[in-house]
Amino acid sequence: MQSFDQETAAVVMARLTSYKMETEETFDATRWLDRNLIRLCSRFGDYRKDDPSSFSLNPSFSLFPQFMFNLRRSSFVQVFNNSPDETAYFRMMLNRESITNATVMIQPSLVSYAFNSLPSPALLDVASISADRILLLDSYFSVVIFHGMTIAQWRNMGYQNHSEHLAFAQLLQAPHDDAELIIRDRFPVPRLVARFLLAKLNPSATYNNKMGSGMDVIFTDDVNLQVFFEHLQRLAVQSS
């Protein structure tokens, strides 16, 4: 159990899912992923029968449900709005690249930039959006720089062009420098875009479920990670 490699397992599941979607006409990828995840949690989780609140996973497995949640929402499974060429390209890269790169394709990385602090990893969640932050999302195929509302207003007013606002100019430049490092070392070169962020974030706040004041809202009917995990717990502990 201690030797379970969650990242490798997630990539194997993604590659197998993509293969099945191409070769099995009636294959339901989301349902298949859910069934296998429930089976794994039922076998390796610690719980009392029919008591979802007692459920816990060994740290060796604790991130795997999150990988599966993001895989279900990825371009490998949700092919609607992608051309057949795009879908084929994404799957080819998934099969060709290393585990590290493929993991980023499944679950993008998010870095936060703010005044008076160093860049730091942020949760892949809408809660990470803040008016006074800049976010850098790396989804492997795209690199996104997202300015919070206050940052965007100051940028549009040209504060970064005045010597008295040097710290703001440096804050604006930092994610661009990091994005250039990502782009320089990656082939094919990812797109540097200004949108696309919300589609990759966990929708913990939606139009019918506002979790906190000032938080951005995603207009979607998709379940969020918390609801997904609650359903997983309930199904994993059910008596046969």
ZIZI-V587181 format. One record per residue. N is the residue number from 1. RES is the residue in one letter. NEAR is the number of other C-alpha atoms within 10 Angstrom. D_LAST is the distance of its C-alpha to the last C-alpha in Angstrom with 2 decimals. Layout:
BEGIN
n->N res->RES near->NEAR d_last->D_LAST
n->N res->RES near->NEAR d_last->D_LAST
END
This chain:
BEGIN
n->1 res->M near->9 d_last->23.58
n->2 res->Q near->8 d_last->26.96
n->3 res->S near->6 d_last->28.31
n->4 res->F near->11 d_last->25.87
n->5 res->D near->12 d_last->28.23
n->6 res->Q near->18 d_last->26.68
n->7 res->E near->19 d_last->29.62
n->8 res->T near->15 d_last->29.71
n->9 res->A near->16 d_last->26.00
n->10 res->A near->23 d_last->26.47
n->11 res->V near->25 d_last->29.51
n->12 res->V near->16 d_last->27.87
n->13 res->M near->17 d_last->25.10
n->14 res->A near->28 d_last->27.93
n->15 res->R near->18 d_last->29.99
n->16 res->L near->14 d_last->27.25
n->17 res->T near->22 d_last->26.34
n->18 res->S near->21 d_last->30.06
n->19 res->Y near->13 d_last->30.50
n->20 res->K near->15 d_last->27.74
n->21 res->M near->16 d_last->29.21
n->22 res->E near->12 d_last->32.53
n->23 res->T near->10 d_last->31.58
n->24 res->E near->9 d_last->28.75
n->25 res->E near->8 d_last->30.05
n->26 res->T near->8 d_last->26.88
n->27 res->F near->13 d_last->24.96
n->28 res->D near->13 d_last->23.21
n->29 res->A near->19 d_last->23.63
n->30 res->T near->16 d_last->22.05
n->31 res->R near->11 d_last->18.78
n->32 res->W near->11 d_last->18.74
n->33 res->L near->18 d_last->19.50
n->34 res->D near->17 d_last->16.85
n->35 res->R near->14 d_last->14.06
n->36 res->N near->13 d_last->15.57
n->37 res->L near->18 d_last->16.05
n->38 res->I near->19 d_last->12.50
n->39 res->R near->15 d_last->11.55
n->40 res->L near->15 d_last->14.54
n->41 res->C near->24 d_last->13.95
n->42 res->S near->22 d_last->10.44
n->43 res->R near->11 d_last->12.21
n->44 res->F near->14 d_last->15.57
n->45 res->G near->20 d_last->15.30
n->46 res->D near->14 d_last->16.13
n->47 res->Y near->18 d_last->14.26
n->48 res->R near->13 d_last->13.13
n->49 res->K near->15 d_last->9.62
n->50 res->D near->16 d_last->9.96
n->51 res->D near->14 d_last->13.51
n->52 res->P near->18 d_last->14.53
n->53 res->S near->12 d_last->18.06
n->54 res->S near->13 d_last->17.32
n->55 res->F near->20 d_last->16.26
n->56 res->S near->15 d_last->18.94
n->57 res->L near->16 d_last->19.68
n->58 res->N near->13 d_last->22.19
n->59 res->P near->12 d_last->25.49
n->60 res->S near->13 d_last->25.27
n->61 res->F near->19 d_last->22.40
n->62 res->S near->14 d_last->23.41
n->63 res->L near->14 d_last->25.45
n->64 res->F near->19 d_last->23.24
n->65 res->P near->22 d_last->21.34
n->66 res->Q near->17 d_last->24.86
n->67 res->F near->20 d_last->26.09
n->68 res->M near->23 d_last->23.36
n->69 res->F near->22 d_last->24.23
n->70 res->N near->20 d_last->27.85
n->71 res->L near->24 d_last->27.25
n->72 res->R near->20 d_last->25.63
n->73 res->R near->19 d_last->28.88
n->74 res->S near->19 d_last->31.24
n->75 res->S near->18 d_last->33.79
n->76 res->F near->21 d_last->31.81
n->77 res->V near->18 d_last->29.09
n->78 res->Q near->14 d_last->31.03
n->79 res->V near->13 d_last->33.97
n->80 res->F near->9 d_last->35.33
n->81 res->N near->9 d_last->38.88
n->82 res->N near->11 d_last->39.41
n->83 res->S near->10 d_last->41.71
n->84 res->P near->11 d_last->40.59
n->85 res->D near->8 d_last->43.02
n->86 res->E near->13 d_last->41.50
n->87 res->T near->18 d_last->37.97
n->88 res->A near->15 d_last->39.30
n->89 res->Y near->11 d_last->41.19
n->90 res->F near->17 d_last->38.26
n->91 res->R near->17 d_last->36.13
n->92 res->M near->13 d_last->39.10
n->93 res->M near->16 d_last->39.60
n->94 res->L near->22 d_last->35.94
n->95 res->N near->17 d_last->36.27
n->96 res->R near->11 d_last->39.71
n->97 res->E near->12 d_last->39.61
n->98 res->S near->12 d_last->38.60
n->99 res->I near->17 d_last->35.30
n->100 res->T near->11 d_last->37.12
n->101 res->N near->18 d_last->38.44
n->102 res->A near->24 d_last->35.27
n->103 res->T near->24 d_last->33.38
n->104 res->V near->16 d_last->35.98
n->105 res->M near->26 d_last->35.43
n->106 res->I near->25 d_last->31.73
n->107 res->Q near->25 d_last->32.26
n->108 res->P near->21 d_last->35.91
n->109 res->S near->19 d_last->37.84
n->110 res->L near->23 d_last->39.59
n->111 res->V near->19 d_last->42.70
n->112 res->S near->21 d_last->44.46
n->113 res->Y near->21 d_last->48.27
n->114 res->A near->17 d_last->50.04
n->115 res->F near->13 d_last->53.39
n->116 res->N near->8 d_last->54.00
n->117 res->S near->8 d_last->50.92
n->118 res->L near->9 d_last->50.04
n->119 res->P near->17 d_last->47.60
n->120 res->S near->11 d_last->44.05
n->121 res->P near->13 d_last->40.52
n->122 res->A near->17 d_last->38.88
n->123 res->L near->14 d_last->35.36
n->124 res->L near->21 d_last->34.48
n->125 res->D near->17 d_last->34.29
n->126 res->V near->21 d_last->36.61
n->127 res->A near->19 d_last->37.27
n->128 res->S near->19 d_last->39.35
n->129 res->I near->25 d_last->41.92
n->130 res->S near->19 d_last->44.91
n->131 res->A near->16 d_last->48.40
n->132 res->D near->14 d_last->50.13
n->133 res->R near->20 d_last->47.98
n->134 res->I near->27 d_last->48.04
n->135 res->L near->24 d_last->44.84
n->136 res->L near->25 d_last->44.74
n->137 res->L near->26 d_last->41.70
n->138 res->D near->23 d_last->41.37
n->139 res->S near->23 d_last->38.93
n->140 res->Y near->24 d_last->40.76
n->141 res->F near->18 d_last->42.04
n->142 res->S near->19 d_last->43.49
n->143 res->V near->26 d_last->44.94
n->144 res->V near->22 d_last->45.21
n->145 res->I near->21 d_last->47.53
n->146 res->F near->22 d_last->46.74
n->147 res->H near->22 d_last->49.26
n->148 res->G near->14 d_last->48.35
n->149 res->M near->15 d_last->50.39
n->150 res->T near->14 d_last->53.08
n->151 res->I near->21 d_last->53.41
n->152 res->A near->17 d_last->53.81
n->153 res->Q near->13 d_last->56.46
n->154 res->W near->12 d_last->58.44
n->155 res->R near->16 d_last->58.20
n->156 res->N near->10 d_last->59.50
n->157 res->M near->10 d_last->62.34
n->158 res->G near->12 d_last->63.32
n->159 res->Y near->16 d_last->63.06
n->160 res->Q near->19 d_last->62.34
n->161 res->N near->12 d_last->65.85
n->162 res->H near->10 d_last->67.61
n->163 res->S near->10 d_last->68.51
n->164 res->E near->10 d_last->67.55
n->165 res->H near->12 d_last->63.92
n->166 res->L near->13 d_last->63.57
n->167 res->A near->13 d_last->60.26
n->168 res->F near->19 d_last->58.79
n->169 res->A near->17 d_last->60.11
n->170 res->Q near->12 d_last->58.54
n->171 res->L near->19 d_last->55.18
n->172 res->L near->21 d_last->55.34
n->173 res->Q near->13 d_last->56.32
n->174 res->A near->14 d_last->53.73
n->175 res->P near->22 d_last->50.69
n->176 res->H near->15 d_last->52.99
n->177 res->D near->11 d_last->54.09
n->178 res->D near->13 d_last->50.52
n->179 res->A near->19 d_last->49.59
n->180 res->E near->13 d_last->52.61
n->181 res->L near->11 d_last->51.46
n->182 res->I near->16 d_last->48.09
n->183 res->I near->20 d_last->49.84
n->184 res->R near->12 d_last->52.52
n->185 res->D near->9 d_last->50.17
n->186 res->R near->13 d_last->47.80
n->187 res->F near->10 d_last->48.38
n->188 res->P near->11 d_last->47.98
n->189 res->V near->14 d_last->49.14
n->190 res->P near->18 d_last->46.62
n->191 res->R near->13 d_last->47.80
n->192 res->L near->17 d_last->49.06
n->193 res->V near->13 d_last->48.18
n->194 res->A near->13 d_last->48.44
n->195 res->R near->13 d_last->45.51
n->196 res->F near->14 d_last->41.92
n->197 res->L near->22 d_last->40.63
n->198 res->L near->17 d_last->38.53
n->199 res->A near->14 d_last->36.48
n->200 res->K near->19 d_last->35.19
n->201 res->L near->23 d_last->34.48
n->202 res->N near->23 d_last->31.28
n->203 res->P near->25 d_last->31.93
n->204 res->S near->22 d_last->31.40
n->205 res->A near->20 d_last->34.18
n->206 res->T near->20 d_last->34.38
n->207 res->Y near->12 d_last->36.64
n->208 res->N near->11 d_last->34.24
n->209 res->N near->12 d_last->33.06
n->210 res->K near->14 d_last->36.08
n->211 res->M near->13 d_last->35.06
n->212 res->G near->11 d_last->38.57
n->213 res->S near->6 d_last->42.24
n->214 res->G near->11 d_last->43.98
n->215 res->M near->17 d_last->40.83
n->216 res->D near->21 d_last->40.90
n->217 res->V near->20 d_last->38.65
n->218 res->I near->20 d_last->36.83
n->219 res->F near->14 d_last->36.80
n->220 res->T near->13 d_last->33.37
n->221 res->D near->10 d_last->30.26
n->222 res->D near->14 d_last->28.06
n->223 res->V near->14 d_last->25.57
n->224 res->N near->17 d_last->26.79
n->225 res->L near->17 d_last->25.25
n->226 res->Q near->13 d_last->24.33
n->227 res->V near->12 d_last->22.44
n->228 res->F near->15 d_last->20.76
n->229 res->F near->15 d_last->19.62
n->230 res->E near->14 d_last->18.51
n->231 res->H near->13 d_last->16.21
n->232 res->L near->21 d_last->14.98
n->233 res->Q near->23 d_last->14.34
n->234 res->R near->17 d_last->12.46
n->235 res->L near->17 d_last->10.07
n->236 res->A near->26 d_last->9.89
n->237 res->V near->23 d_last->9.00
n->238 res->Q near->13 d_last->6.28
n->239 res->S near->10 d_last->3.80
n->240 res->S near->6 d_last->0.00
END
